[in-house]
Amino acid sequence: MERVDDIPVLLATLKQMKVAETLDRHYPTGHRWQGELTFGEVACVWLSYIASEGDHRLCEVQPWAEQRLLTLSACLRAGSWGWCCC
């Protein structure tokens, strides 16, 4: 069982503010970008980590995300930012 905490609220707020869309518009991903998420969506996950954990170190995001993979997947839906069903 994983902890949900404040992640759905943070990601929903970032979506409402259109942070990912703005970042993607100004910093488009090139042909070398790998993965299902856009740069803006990845940045929103990092911003959620910063706000949730109070830590800005990028090296700690991957272990944090791996522990909350179901929550992040439900919130992001690999591109369509629907409301979380957590």
BELNORGI-V672922 format. One line per field, one symbol per residue. phi: phi as a letter, one per 30 degrees, with the letter a starting at -180 (. if undefined). Layout:
phi = ???
This chain:
phi = .cdchceedddddddddhddddddddbddddddcjdcdeddddddddddeddcibcdddcdddddddbddddddddhhkcddddcd
